[in-house]
């Protein structure tokens, strides 16, 4: 789509003010409509006589525009003066369209060369298919502790989150999620005491060898509240 550009100084231009006041407004209306049409049709300022008649233009208005230097009489109609200086020409528009076509073709070629999995929606790249507001279930939420931390030895899942590797007496949703996963995996509900050296930590009075806060106490409280 092309635009017909009008200078913001047109209202005080010498050419416009040279048009007789009695026809100035009508002549300018014809000039503006004709410019819009010629830009749309990409005729580089040419306005055929039959279109002037269709818009209600009269020979007197055409004469006023010609005498003011805004139009020139040519075969079959009239021509805007200095169109290429103020308006985009058809050649300019064709060049812009070709540049845009090449840019899009290059973009599509690069996208085709990328190894994007087939399940990734169009317009998105791998790793960003969950940006629309749906969390990626394979990626932990960085704002919450990892509910499935790996043990220090062997990579074994534990029933506690990464913030509480040895349990906690405080309510912890991530720990609860980890315990559910632990049970669903068929692991023992109660893990063995953590294999860490006793550095003088206080021990649980109810469950031998469990440092405070006691993991089994936390599990029993959760089961009682369920």
Secondary structure, DSSP 8 states (H G I E B T S, - for coil): -------TTGGG-HHHHTS-HHHHHHHHHHHHHHHHHHHHHT-TTEEEHHHHHHTT--HHHHHHHHHHTSEEEETTEEEETTHHHHS--HHHHHHHHHHHHHHHHHHHHHHHHS---TTS-TT--TT-TTTTS---TTS--TTS--TT-B-TTTT-B-SS-TT-TT--SS--HHHHHHHHHHHHTT--SS---------S--B-SSSTT-BSS-HHHHHHHHHHH-
